[in-house]
């Protein structure tokens, strides 16, 4: 049994990771601002209310943890379209030294297709809507990835395509080579399955795969 801290565990990918981990017998601490858990998670994993930007809170959350899954998100809003986004990089700047201090050596970070060097793989038709809607967030995700890559952790950066709420299929594709990278559709449950599989495998491998099921 692995002790997993999921930062951003109350919704989205983070919630899906909590559900997948619990189903496979792992011990899960779900950290979020609210500390609230959705139906089916309450009583199954530990709810932890905390701010990912607060070093003291993060240090407490890391107690007894084997691996961290950082699955932060920002809501789609006017601010996302018009203002700089800094949550991803700032939270990572807090998390990395805290993990070192707590002697936690494994980090899975969920960013997305279009972050870091995968941005060059966005096709011409998708580039304009990406730049209009997501560029600010993904500029910050790129900084986040750079910080993680420069660390001495055993890390895995997961770049899902367009996310859906469908059930797990186990038919997703894991694209590890840059010439394979492309956008696609994938269920959060499939991304969570991939993450737990890699955690259970032991070494995370310092890789940056794109995860999709249906190519776009």
Secondary structure, DSSP 8 states (H G I E B T S, - for coil): --EEEEETTTSHHHHHHHHHHHHTT-EEEEEESS----TTTBTTBEEEE--TT-HHHHHHHTTT-SEEEE------SHHHHHS---HHHHHHHHHHHHHHHHT--EEEEE--TTSGGGGGG--HHHHHHHHHHTHHHHHHHHHHHHHHHTSSSEEEEEEE-EEE-----S--EEE-SGGG---EEEEHHHHHHHHHHHHHHS---SB--EEESEE-
